[in-house]
């Protein structure tokens, strides 16, 4: 009985970890034999899309917004006021971060408004490589400690991407982070320089309920501009489930692949890409999106257009996260 209980817990841990941290992206296709069904992981661009409806919708969506998005660039130091004037903020990878609290909301390309998703794919490479399928996520994270001190973060991973660079074999499709906001200049500059992560600045406000100890309202606004990115309330349970990926080989983990850029957001070289893997060691519990007070969708995706509704279940987690030193890959 004891062995069965342990195996059951391990299986549950693997399933939940895979759902939220290791979102497997596969393309399903019908084989030539009637009634047969096969699943193939995406390693390279497929010759024929398995879901032409979604591909066609994405192509039309990106065509409508490409004229305005291709010219979008990241903020420069001179545009970030007193934050941009700071010096000596270099903190190279790898990083070990302590996560005080994280809300991880899974999303699916099949349920999202792809025209809205296309609006938040800022570069030609993003639009070209997005597969319009696979599990992604919206994450809100409070880091209690990091090599650059505490900071808050919100990010958007739309789903799976075709790999733009030559890299070692991996069973998972690439992920990218086209939208991400953090609360400190140190995190912004080092995130861009170390891993090519396209960070911008925002102000975060966490309001914890005095009557409901497990409820929190999160308000996030752009620091320079003041526009609302998200205003939502969450409730969470006790953390009871181990979420451990430390020690798992890299080829069994989904990589984040981003173009190498400097701290100003300028590409270092056309053929240079960063490929980074994360490791986690912590505990998780079930959470819920209680209310979406405001989610305009202008500078960060509207949660409702990603298929997220009030009552949507998500994961609340905490623990340790390690951002490894990136692999440098050449363009295909």
Residue, then its C-alpha position, 0 to 999 in steps of 0.5 A: x500500500x505504501x509503495x502504491x501511495x508513493x507512486x501515485x504521488x509521484x505520478x500526480x506531481x509529474x502530471x501537474x508539473x508537466x501541465x504548468x511548467x513543462x507544457x508539451x507541444x504536439x501536433x496531432x495528425x490523422x494517419x492514412x489508416x482510417x481511425x488511426x491517430x498519432x502524435x508527433x512532437x515538434x522539433x523542426x518546422x512541419x512541412x504541412x500544418x496539422x491545424x490549417x484553420x488556426x494557421x490561416x487565422x494566424x496568418x490573416x491576423x498577423x498580416x493586419x498588424x504587421x505594419x505597426x508591429x514590425x517597427x516596435x522596439x524596446x524602451x531605451x535607457x533615456x526613456x526610463x527616467x531616473x531608472x535609466x540613469x543608473x549605472x553598474x547593474x551587471x549581474x551575469x547568469x546563472x541566477x538562483x531566485x527565491x519565489x515568494x508567490x507565483x500565479x501560473x495560469x495555463x492558456x491554449x492556442x486553440x482557445x485564444x483569440x489568435x488575432x489578439x495574440x498576433x498583436x502581442x507578437x512584436x517581431x517578424x520572427x515571432x509571427x513567423x515561428x508561432x505555431x498557434x498551438x500548444x500550452x502557454x501561460x500567463x505568470x505573475x511572480x513575486x521574487x523575494x530574493x535574486x542576484x539583483x534583489x527582490x522584484x515582481x514580474x508578469x509575463x506572457x508565453x503564447x504557446x509553442x514556437x518553431x526553433x529558429x536556431x540550430x540546437x541539440x535535440x530536445x523533445x519539447x518545442x521552443x517557448x518565447x516570452x514576447x511580453x514581460x514586465x518587471x519592477x526593477x531596472x536591474x532585472x530589466x537590463x540583466x534579463x535582456x543582456x543575459x538571456x535576450x528576455x525582452x523586459x519592460x518596467x511596470x509598477x506592481x501592487x499586491x493587496x492582501x485581503x484582511x478578511x480572506x487570508x487566501x485572497x489577493x488583488x494584483x494591480x499592474x501598471x506601466x511605469x512610464x505611461x501609467x496604463x493598466x496592464x492587469x487588475x485581477x483578484x486571485x484566491x489560493x489554497x495551501x501548497x501541498x504538491x511538490x514541484x521539482x524539476x531540479x536534476x532533470x536533463x535539459x533535453x527533457x525540459x522545454x527551452x526558452x529561445x530568444x534572440x541575443x540582445x544587449x541591454x538596449x534591446x538591440x540584436x547582438x548579431x543576426x545569427x545569434x540566439x540564446x537558449x535557456x533552461x529553467x529548474x524549479x524546486x518548490x511547492x504548489x497548490x490550486x488557485x483560482x481567478x476570482x475576478x478580472x477587474x481590468x485587462x485592457x489588452x493594449x500593452x499586455x494581452x487581455x486575459x479574457x481573449x486568451x480564454x481566461x475567465x473568472x473562476x479559471x483554475x490555475x497554480x499558486x506556487x513558491x520555492x526556488x527557481x534557477x535560470x541557467x547560463x544560456x546556450x548560444x545557438x546559430x540561426x538555421 
